[in-house]
């Protein structure tokens, strides 16, 4: 794909050399970003999170709440992406604190993206186990069954990313088309098959269920995890920025647009599911999982339900591929700045494959380790899901908070610039939402709290903190200087 050279010049001004091929068009990058977000499939696959934590009120209105707040976060981060395509926290930190702030933000972002890969693999494997349960009435699902499927999906994603790199733009354009097409097919099919057996609008928009043991208000807020998962990781384009033309112009638009599309499709799809869901007790208790049970009730046919489930399942596999792609790129970028152990190894680009193979392998290896944690503990599923959302939100919060503390005047002229009043508004909403959900999503999902239902998200964060702190003491404080930042305002204006 041709580009005018201004993208490479902007990287050069940051002290970097473009090592990855710019073979993504704006459409294929939108496809990747939407495949990562994949809202309608993510929220439907994670229905167990909110069915008992607020019911339909949390499912529908929680997604709108999370979508609006994440749209504010995306609008804030789009200003950074437009001004400094490869930087966020480092762009506005004081020179004295820039290395440590970039170090913390980098480690949190890497952890969040790798946890998101694991989350997608877990959701996909969960749907496959549900299919087996529906086909075989006497089947009792075991965690090791899901673990084996999880490993196969992870290895498949590794293979596609490693050896089909040149086809990824085509794959992600196909993923975008499949997702939008699948959304319409499933909505029309279940509404047609279930007619006229629909729930009322008051049920779809107003039913409240709380089986968590928490007070009603807390239970509803805990249900936000489903909506938060459905609209997080919109910043995929920021970590693929070296592979698209006109990055500082197209990147911000893609980030915001994919959230708008995701929230609208997700809310419509959830409303359709709830309207044809039938007996909610059967949905909650189904061994095949809520989504497949709803499809079965709507179609009254096992084969039809499974065929419909294949559409979101393939979307989740596309999401797994795209999240794996993005996680490898952020590992590569952080290693290039010297932020990881053995950074020179993970900062290499394979000369023939044209992508960071070592970073990709590291991401896959850590995902396998997450799988071992899931194999050992039944509560690990929620912990991994919570960790991915919380870590990514915290990585968004740091640059936004610094921008506010320094008066929103540190960024140079850029193509995406919010009016002052709007900038302050979206920043405050963003930080309030992230603060609230960070606290909520580390709470146990149910009370009374036991070792079985404990949310081990805190433990996951503790491990990341210990490893990153050890690496900082051993190497980072002496050698890490953070991303190189020598882009001047005039150059940025010229690149517009």
N, C-alpha and C positions, 0 to 999 in steps of 0.2 A: 504494500500500500504506500502511495506517495504521500509525502508531507513536506511542508515548506522549510523545514530546518529550524524554525523558531523554537520548537520543543527541545531539540538537542542543545540549542543555544541557551535556553533557560536552565537546563540541567548543568551545562558547563559553567554558567554563572554561579551555580551553587557548589561548584567544585567537583561535580560528578560527571561521569561519562556514561552515555546510554549504552548498556550492554545487551538489552533485550530488543527484539524486533518489534517494530510498530505495525503489527499485522491485524489489530482490532479496529474495525470501523466504529462509528458512534452507535450504530444499530446493534452490532455484535457485542459491544461493551454494555449497552442497555440490557441486552439479553443475558449477559453474565450477571449484571447487578440484580436483575429481576429474578434470575435463577437462584442467586444467593438468598435474596429476600423471600421469594416464593411464598408469599403470605397466605394465600388461600389453602395451600397444602400444609404449610407449617402449623397453622392454627387448627386445621381439621385433624391432623395427626396427633396434635397435643391436646385434644379435647379432654382427656382424663384430668388434666391440671385444673380446669375451671368448672367442670361439670358439678363437682361437689364443693367448689369454692365460689359460690355466687350464682351458679346456674346460668340461665340464658342472659340475665342482666349483666353478669361479668363477661360472658362470652362475646356479646355484641357490643355493649357500651364500653367494655374494657378495651376492645380493639380500637374503637374510635378514640378513646382517651390516649392509648399508647401511640396510635398513628399520629394524632395531632402533636403530641409532645416530641415524638421522634422527627416529625417534620420541622419543628423548631430547632432541634439539634442539628439536623442536616443543613438547614439554612445558615446556622452559625458556622458550621465546619466548612461550608461551601466558600465562605470568605477566605479561609486559610488555603483551601485547595486552589482558588483562583489566584491568590497572591504568591504562594509558595507551594507548588504542586507536590513536593516530596516532604514537606515539613508541616508540623502543627505546633506542638509545645515549644520546640526549639526556636520557632520564628519570633516569639515575643518574650521569652524568658530573659532575665537579666544575665549578662555574660557569666557572672560568678556562679549562678545556679543552673545555667543551661545544661551542663553535662548530667548532673544528678536528676534533674527533672525529665530530661529526655530518656535517661536510663530507666527510670521508674515507668514512664509512659510506654516505652518500648516493650518492656517485659510484660506489663499488663495486657497490652494489645496482642502480643504474640500468644500469651496464655489464652486470651479470649477467643482468638481465631482458631487455635488448635482444639479448644473445647467445643467450638461450634462444629468443627468437622465431626467430632465424636457424637455430638447431639444429632446431627443429620443421619449418621450411620445407625444410631440407636433407634431413631424414629422410623427409618426405612426397614430395619430388621424387625421392629415391632409389628409393622403392617404385614410383613411376610409371615410371621408367626401367627398372626390373626387369621390369615388365609388358611393356614394348615389346620388351625383349630376349627374353622367352619367346615372344612372338608372332611375332617375326621372327628366325629362326635366324642369319642373316648380319649382323644389326645389331651395330655396334660403338659402344658408348656413348661420347660425348665430353662433356667437362665443360661445354661451352657449351650442350649439349642440356639438361642438368640445371639449368644456370643460368637458362635461359629459363623452365623450369617453375617454378623457385624464385621468379622475379620475378612470374609470373602468380599464384601462390599468395599472395605478399605483398600484391599489389594487391587480390586478392579479400578478404583479411582486412581491409585498410584500408577497402574499400568497405562491408563488412558492419558493421564497428565504427563507421564514420562515419555511415551513413545508416539503419541498422537498430537503433539503440541501444535503442529501446523494446522491441524483440523479443529482446534478448539474454537476459533471464531465461528466456523460453520456449525459446530455442535451447539454453541450458545445461542446463535440465531434460531436454530431448531428448537432449543429449550424454551425460548421466549414464545415461539409459535405454538409449541406443544402445550405450554402452560395456559396461554390464553384460550386456545382451542379446547383443551380439556376442561377448563372452567365452564365454558358455555355448554359443552356436551353433557357434563354431569348435572349441571343445574336444570337443563331442559329435560333430561332423562328422568331424574327423580321426581320432578314436579309432574311430568306426564304419567309416570307409572303409579304415583301415589294418589292422583286425583280421584275423588274429591276429599280424600282423608287428610285434611290439613289441620294443624293447630291454629288457634286464633292468634291475631297480632299481639294481644295482651300476653299470651304465653311466650311467644317468640321474643318479645322485647321486655317483658316484665316478670318472668318467673324467677323466684329466688330460692336457691338451695344452699344449705350450709351444713355440711357433715364433717367439718374440720375440727370442731371443738373450740375454735377461736370465736370471739365475738363477731357478729354479722359484718360490721364495717371492716374489720381486719380480714375476714374471710374473703370479702369482695375484692379487697386490695391484693390479696394473695393470688386471686384469679387473674390479675393483670399480667402474671408471668406468661400466660398463653399469648396475649396480645403483644407483650414485649418481645417475645421470641419471634413473632410473626413479622415484626417491622425493624428488628435490629440487624446489624451488619450491612446497612445501606452504604457504608463507606468502602465497599469492595473496589469501586472504581479508583479510589485514592491510592490503593496499594497496587493497582495495575496501571498507574498513570504513565509509566514509561512505554506502554504498549499501545497507546492511542494517539492520534493526531489532535492538535489544538487542545491539549489536555486542560489548560487553565480556563478554557471557554466551555468545552463540552462536559468536562468532569462535574462541575457544580450542577448543571442542568440534569445530568443523568441521576445524580444522587437524590435530588428533590423529586424528579419525575417518578422514579421507581417506588418511592414511598406513597405518593398519591395513587398510583395504579394499584399497588399492593393493598393499601387500606380499603379502597373501594371494592376491589374484587373479593378481598377477605370478608368484608362486612356482608356483602351480598350473598356469598357462598354460605357463611354461617347462618344467615337468616333462612336460606333455603333448607339447610340441613335441619334446623330446629323446627321448621314448619312441617317436615315430613318424618320427624323422629319417632313418633308413636309413643309407647310407654317409656317414660324416662327411667324407670327402675330397671327395665330390661336393657336399656342402653348403658347404664352405669355398671351393671353387673355382668355384662356379656364377656365371655372368655375370648371372643374374636376381636374385641375392642369396640369402642363406641362408633367409630366411623363405618366400619364394615357392618355393624348391627343396624345402623340407620339405613345404609344402602339395601340391606336385606329386607327390612321392614317396608321400604318404599317399593321395591321391585317384587317382593314375595318370591324371589328366585335366587338360589345360591349362585348359579353360574352368572346371572346378570349382575349380582352384587359384586362378585369378584372381578368381573370385566370392568365395572365402573371403578373399582378400587385401583386397578392397574394404571389409570390415568394419573391420580395423585402420587402413586408409588413411583412411576417413572419420573415425575417432576422432582420427587425427593432424591432420586438417584442423580438427576441433573444437578440438583442443589449440592449434593455431596461432591460431585466433580468440581463445581465452580468454587465451593468453599475451600476445597483442597488446593485448587489453583491459587486462590488469594492468600491462603495461609503460607504457602511456599514462598510467595513473593514478599510478604512482610518479613518472614524469617531471613530471606536473602537481603532485603534492604537493611534490616537491623544488623545483620552480620557484616555487611559492607561498611557500616559505621563503626564496627568493632564492639558491638554490644553483647555478643554471645561467646560462650566458651568455644575455642577453635574457630573463631570467626572467619579466618582466611579459607577454611574448608567449606563453610556453608555460604560464603560469598562468591563461590565459583559458578560460572555459567558453562554448562557443557558445550563444547565447541561445535559438536555435530547436531545435537538436539535443540540447541538454542534456548535452553531454559535452565534454571538453577536446580539441577538434579539432586545435589546433596541436601539442599534445603527441603526439597520435596520428600526425600527419604526420611529426614529428621521429623517432619510433620507427621508422616505415616507411622513412624515408630512410636511417637508419643501418643498418637491416637490408639494404637494397640495397647499401650500401657493403661490408658483410660478404660479400655475394654476389660482389662484384667481387674480393675477396681470394680467395674460393674459386675463382673463374674463373682467377686467376693462378697458384695453387699447389695441387697435388694433396694436400698435407699439411694444408691449411687446414681440412678437415672435422673432423679430430680436434682441432685447435687450438681451433676455435670451440666444439665440444662440451665440451672440457676447461675453456675459459674460462668458460662459463656455469655449470658445476658449482662450480668453484673460487671464482668471484666471489660467487655466492650463499652458499656456505658461509662465506666470510670475512665477509660482511655479517651472518651469523648469529652468528659467533664474537665479534664486538666487544662487543655488549651482554652476552652471557653471561660473557665474561671480566671485564668491568667489574663485573658483579654479584657474581662470586666475589671479586674483589680488594677490594671494599667490604663484604664480609661478608654478602651476601644479605639485608641489612636495609634497603635503600633504598626498596623499593616499598611503597606504602600497602596497606591492606586491600583485598582484591579477591575476586571470585567464584571465580577459579581460583588456588588457592594450594597448592603442594606442601609436604608435611611437610619439616622441615629436613633430615633424613637423606636423604630421597629427592631433594630439590632439589640437595644437594651431589653425590649420586651421578650424576644425569643431567647435571649441568653438567660434571663431570670427564670422563664418557664422551663428551659432545658435543665438548669442546675437544680431547681426545685424537684422536678420529676426524677432526676438521677439520684438525688439524695434520698428521696422517699423510697424508691424501688430498691436501691442498694440495701437499705435496712430491711425491707420487707422480704426480699428474695433470699436472704440468708436465714430467715426464720424457718423452723420445722413446719412442714405442710399440715401437720395434724397435731392435736393435743388429745390426751397427755403425751408428753415427749418420752420416747424410749430409744434405746440404742438402735432399734430397727428402723424407726421412722425419722430419726434425726437428720437434719439437713447438713451434710458434710461439706457444703460449699466453703465454709470457713476454713476447714482443714485443707482444702485444695488451695485456697489463697495463702494459707500459712506456708505451704510447701513452696509456692512460687516466691514468696517473700524471702524465705530462708535461702533458697538457691540463688536468687538475684543478689541478695545482700552478701552472700559468700563470694560470689563472682565479682562484686563491686570491690570488696575488701582486697581480694587477691589480685585483681587486674584492673578493674574499671576506674578506680580513683586515681590510678597512676597514668593510665594510657588512654582512657576514653575521653574524648573532647566533644562528643555529640556530633550531630549532622553539621556539615559545613554550610555556613550561611554568609555569603558575601554578595548576595544579589542586591543591587541598589535600586532605588525607586525609579530612576530614569530608565533602566533596562527593562523593568517590569512594564512600564507604560509603553515602551517601544514594542514589546512583544504582544501587546494587545492588538 
